[in-house]
Amino acid sequence: MTAAEDHAVVVGVDGSDGSRAALHHALGEAARRGAGVRVVVSYLPRDYWADLFALDHRPPTPDPGNGATTRARALVDEVVAERTAAGQPSPDGAVEVVGVAGPPADVLVDVAADADLLVVGHRGRGARHGRLTGPVALGCVLRARCPVTVVPAPS
């Protein structure tokens, strides 16, 4: 991926402080590379467990009623505005927000399969004190086919 319209940088967001820091980092890295960013929010469909155990055969909801993709787009808009106000560079390429059903680490590894870089937060919404890193970040580091940057949340 070399053209600015390609999404060479993929970043996972979940609304946490860690994902906000990851988004800042990803936007800066994309600006440095002259590339675009694909912002990914994953969610479990309402019928995830029923589907997992073949208890129900309804098609998965494309984006749950809680508006995961809409909230991710709002976060991107906020962070871009913060970066612009601070005089920080913006990506040359497009910043695309996508919502994908599935477990977060699986979704991020799949979406970033052809990316130049995957950026994730140190710990997200399910943060547990005492862990060095969260399970999503660890899953991405262990399984991604591209370099992974794990960004700590600001202290």
C-alpha positions in Angstrom: 0.0 0.0 0.0 1.7 3.1 -1.1 -0.9 5.5 -2.6 -2.4 8.1 -0.3 -5.9 6.7 -0.9 -4.8 3.3 0.5 -5.3 2.7 4.2 -1.8 1.8 5.1 -2.5 2.4 8.8 -5.2 0.6 10.6 -6.3 1.6 14.1 -8.7 0.0 16.5 -11.0 2.2 18.7 -13.4 1.5 21.4 -13.9 4.9 23.0 -11.4 4.4 25.8 -8.5 6.8 26.6 -6.2 4.2 25.2 -7.9 4.0 21.9 -8.0 7.8 21.7 -4.2 7.9 22.2 -3.9 5.1 19.6 -6.0 7.2 17.1 -3.8 10.2 17.7 -0.7 8.1 17.0 -2.2 6.5 13.9 -3.2 9.8 12.4 0.3 11.2 13.0 1.9 8.1 11.5 -0.3 8.2 8.5 0.5 11.9 7.9 4.2 11.0 8.1 3.8 8.2 5.6 1.5 10.1 3.3 -1.2 7.5 3.7 -4.8 7.0 4.7 -6.2 5.5 7.9 -8.8 2.9 8.4 -10.4 3.3 11.8 -12.0 0.0 13.0 -14.6 -0.5 15.7 -15.6 -4.0 16.4 -18.7 -5.2 18.1 -20.4 -8.4 19.0 -23.8 -8.9 17.3 -26.7 -9.1 19.6 -27.0 -12.8 18.8 -23.3 -13.6 19.0 -23.5 -16.3 21.7 -26.7 -17.9 20.2 -25.0 -17.9 16.8 -21.8 -19.3 18.3 -23.6 -22.3 19.7 -26.0 -22.6 16.6 -29.0 -21.8 18.8 -30.5 -19.3 16.4 -30.0 -18.7 12.7 -30.9 -15.0 12.3 -28.5 -12.9 10.2 -26.1 -10.7 12.3 -27.0 -7.1 12.8 -24.8 -4.9 10.6 -24.3 -2.3 13.3 -26.0 -2.6 16.7 -28.5 -0.1 17.9 -25.9 1.5 20.2 -24.3 3.1 17.1 -20.7 1.8 17.5 -19.7 3.2 14.1 -21.4 6.5 14.6 -19.6 7.0 18.0 -16.3 6.0 16.4 -16.8 8.6 13.6 -17.5 11.3 16.3 -14.3 10.3 18.1 -12.3 10.6 14.8 -13.8 14.1 14.2 -12.9 15.2 17.7 -9.3 13.9 17.5 -8.8 15.4 14.0 -10.1 18.8 15.4 -7.7 18.5 18.4 -4.8 17.8 16.1 -5.7 20.7 13.8 -6.0 23.1 16.7 -2.6 22.0 18.0 -1.0 22.4 14.5 -0.3 18.7 14.2 -0.3 17.2 10.7 -3.2 15.3 9.3 -3.1 12.3 7.0 -2.9 13.0 3.2 -5.2 10.0 2.5 -8.8 9.4 3.5 -9.8 8.5 7.1 -12.3 5.8 6.8 -14.4 4.5 9.8 -15.7 0.9 9.6 -17.7 -1.2 12.0 -17.1 -4.9 11.8 -18.9 -7.7 13.8 -16.6 -10.0 15.7 -14.2 -10.3 18.5 -11.9 -7.2 18.5 -8.5 -8.9 18.1 -9.8 -11.2 15.3 -11.4 -8.2 13.5 -8.3 -6.0 13.8 -5.9 -8.8 12.6 -8.2 -9.5 9.6 -8.7 -5.9 8.6 -5.0 -5.2 8.9 -3.9 -8.2 6.9 -2.6 -6.0 4.0 -1.8 -2.9 6.1 1.6 -1.4 6.7 0.9 -0.8 10.4 -1.7 -1.7 13.0 -2.1 0.6 15.9 -3.9 -0.4 19.1 -4.3 1.1 22.6 -2.4 -0.5 25.6 -5.7 -1.3 27.3 -9.2 -0.6 26.2 -12.6 -0.5 27.9 -12.1 -3.9 29.5 -8.9 -2.7 31.3 -7.9 -4.7 34.3 -5.4 -3.3 36.7 -2.2 -5.3 37.1 -2.0 -6.5 33.5 0.9 -5.2 31.4 -1.4 -5.1 28.3 -4.9 -5.9 27.4 -6.1 -9.1 25.6 -6.9 -7.3 22.4 -3.4 -5.6 22.1 -1.8 -8.9 23.0 -3.8 -10.8 20.5 -2.9 -8.3 17.8 0.8 -8.4 18.6 0.9 -12.2 18.6 -1.2 -12.8 15.4 -0.9 -9.7 13.1 0.9 -10.1 9.8 2.1 -6.5 9.9 4.0 -4.4 12.4 1.9 -3.5 15.5 2.3 -0.4 17.6 0.8 -0.5 21.1 0.2 3.0 22.4 -0.1 3.6 26.2 -3.0 5.8 27.4 -1.8 9.2 28.7 -1.2 9.3 32.4 
